[in-house]
């Protein structure tokens, strides 16, 4: 993903998961506190160990190292320190949902825990779920038209789910 055209992704990456607490650069903090040796790429390469990658994580140093993100450094730090985030959703309202809803769930999504998805959807009234291993986390980017068409057809009863 290019930071030149997608700085909002970097700014909000952790904030979208916050509720009632600050992220305080959670991914960076946890990596440093608990996994610093495992993610030391230089040491791993020198020792012949596999180099561990961090996936989609956003770190505070990125707002210094990437020129496109530098103008957003102060904003990123403010968002990381913000503590008064509201609840992400209210389970009791999900149980009362009356809007037709279809969801694509990717079995092999390395960033979204399948069981947590099932727990959330299990609390949501009226949801029809398409579980697939045809796509990974980037399904919308890879084949968005097909996925959205399928979800719309599911909501409109054009595709029957088993």
FIMAR-346080 format. One record per residue (C-alpha): x, y, z. Coordinates in pm, 1 decimal. Layout:
N
> X,Y,Z
...
This chain:
162
> 0.0,0.0,0.0
> 134.8,339.2,-90.2
> 148.3,592.3,192.4
> 152.6,866.6,-73.5
> -212.3,801.2,-153.4
> -332.9,626.0,163.5
> -213.9,817.3,471.9
> -554.2,780.1,637.5
> -497.9,402.8,657.4
> -179.3,456.7,858.6
> -341.0,718.4,1083.2
> -645.6,511.9,1174.3
> -504.9,159.6,1163.7
> -503.1,103.4,1541.2
> -759.6,368.8,1632.1
> -1044.5,182.9,1461.5
> -1013.6,-94.8,1721.4
> -1007.1,129.9,2029.1
> -1294.3,157.4,2269.3
> -1256.2,320.9,2608.7
> -875.1,314.8,2599.3
> -580.8,448.4,2402.9
> -386.1,224.9,2165.8
> -59.0,383.3,2279.3
> 101.8,236.1,1968.8
> -7.1,-111.7,2074.5
> 164.7,-313.5,1800.6
> 493.9,-130.6,1855.4
> 472.4,-157.6,2234.0
> 383.2,-528.0,2240.6
> 653.4,-612.3,1987.9
> 915.5,-429.7,2195.2
> 801.0,-568.4,2530.3
> 743.3,-929.9,2433.7
> 892.4,-1011.4,2094.9
> 1195.6,-788.9,2039.0
> 1435.4,-1080.6,1983.3
> 1199.1,-1265.5,1749.6
> 1153.8,-958.3,1528.6
> 1518.9,-845.8,1520.4
> 1569.5,-885.6,1145.1
> 1941.9,-810.1,1148.6
> 2018.3,-1064.2,1421.2
> 1797.3,-1324.8,1254.3
> 1973.5,-1281.7,919.9
> 2318.5,-1296.6,1080.6
> 2223.4,-1611.8,1273.0
> 2060.9,-1781.5,974.4
> 1714.1,-1772.4,1134.3
> 1400.4,-1682.3,941.1
> 1323.6,-1310.7,937.6
> 985.1,-1247.8,1096.1
> 751.5,-997.4,932.2
> 487.0,-788.9,1106.1
> 206.9,-796.2,851.4
> -13.4,-488.6,847.4
> 119.2,-320.5,1159.4
> 180.4,53.4,1170.9
> 463.3,178.4,1393.4
> 537.7,529.5,1524.2
> 876.1,541.5,1349.2
> 698.5,511.7,1014.2
> 578.4,870.9,1058.5
> 944.6,974.7,1055.0
> 1086.3,731.6,797.7
> 819.3,765.1,526.9
> 818.0,1113.8,375.3
> 448.8,1092.6,286.2
> 358.4,1026.7,651.5
> 579.5,1293.5,814.0
> 313.3,1568.2,796.7
> 82.2,1340.3,998.0
> 320.6,1250.4,1282.1
> 161.9,1481.9,1540.4
> -189.3,1367.6,1446.9
> -81.9,1002.6,1468.4
> 54.3,1056.8,1819.4
> -263.1,1237.7,1927.3
> -476.4,949.8,1799.7
> -250.9,691.3,1969.7
> -291.1,874.7,2302.9
> -667.9,937.8,2273.2
> -846.0,749.9,2552.5
> -1212.4,842.5,2521.1
> -1311.0,628.8,2223.2
> -1677.3,522.8,2229.3
> -1792.4,161.3,2204.0
> -1732.1,11.9,1859.6
> -2077.6,-138.8,1850.0
> -2358.6,-235.0,2083.6
> -2432.9,-609.4,2082.6
> -2793.3,-550.5,2188.2
> -2849.5,-340.8,1876.1
> -2691.4,-604.7,1653.4
> -2939.7,-856.5,1793.6
> -3223.9,-626.5,1687.9
> -3094.6,-565.4,1334.4
> -3367.3,-553.6,1068.4
> -3150.1,-449.6,773.0
> -3066.6,-731.8,529.1
> -2698.7,-807.9,574.7
> -2451.5,-1028.9,391.2
> -2094.6,-1089.0,502.8
> -1796.7,-1241.7,326.6
> -1579.0,-1437.9,566.8
> -1240.6,-1555.5,443.1
> -1137.3,-1881.6,609.6
> -768.2,-1818.0,557.4
> -754.8,-1447.8,646.5
> -430.6,-1405.3,838.4
> -543.0,-1075.9,994.7
> -901.1,-1147.8,1100.3
> -969.2,-1426.6,1350.1
> -1237.6,-1658.8,1211.5
> -1377.1,-1745.5,1555.5
> -1419.4,-1380.6,1652.3
> -1606.3,-1321.8,1327.2
> -1835.8,-1613.1,1408.8
> -1894.7,-1477.3,1758.4
> -1988.4,-1132.7,1627.3
> -2207.2,-1263.2,1346.4
> -2372.4,-1501.6,1592.1
> -2493.8,-1194.3,1781.1
> -2622.6,-1021.6,1468.4
> -2980.7,-1073.6,1353.5
> -3053.7,-1120.1,984.6
> -2699.1,-1181.7,866.7
> -2625.4,-1423.0,583.1
> -2265.1,-1529.6,570.6
> -2062.5,-1642.9,272.2
> -1767.2,-1840.3,405.9
> -1498.4,-1890.1,144.1
> -1134.3,-1980.4,99.9
> -1127.8,-1827.3,-249.4
> -984.5,-1503.2,-111.1
> -749.6,-1385.2,157.3
> -763.2,-1056.4,348.3
> -733.8,-850.5,30.0
> -1043.1,-995.0,-138.4
> -1208.4,-659.3,-205.0
> -888.9,-524.0,-360.9
> -828.6,-842.3,-561.6
> -1180.2,-905.8,-692.1
> -1408.4,-642.8,-541.1
> -1669.5,-636.9,-817.6
> -1729.2,-1011.0,-798.6
> -1741.4,-1014.4,-419.8
> -1979.8,-719.1,-393.4
> -2201.3,-864.0,-667.6
> -2218.6,-1194.1,-479.9
> -2301.3,-1023.8,-149.8
> -2575.4,-816.3,-312.0
> -2719.6,-1131.5,-469.0
> -2714.3,-1304.8,-130.1
> -2906.4,-1015.8,30.4
> -3156.2,-1016.3,-258.5
> -3208.3,-1394.7,-228.4
> -3047.1,-1448.8,-568.4
> -2795.5,-1692.5,-418.8
> -2904.7,-1957.2,-172.7
> -2661.4,-2042.8,104.9
> -2637.5,-2389.9,251.0
